């Protein structure tokens, strides 16, 4: 893939701005930002749920080990 310098990026930005307009780009940027925040929040929630599940399993295993066998 060829290297894109500052001039090329500027030209691409001007073309995109001409096609979509400044208002549409602002709303698009806001939507992308919200999507990224929501994604990060869900990933963190998933990691926390996994950690809680592992801790619960570990606590259950320790509880089984400490129980005295009934004869």
Secondary structure as UniProt FT lines:
FT   HELIX           6..20
FT   HELIX           22..66
//
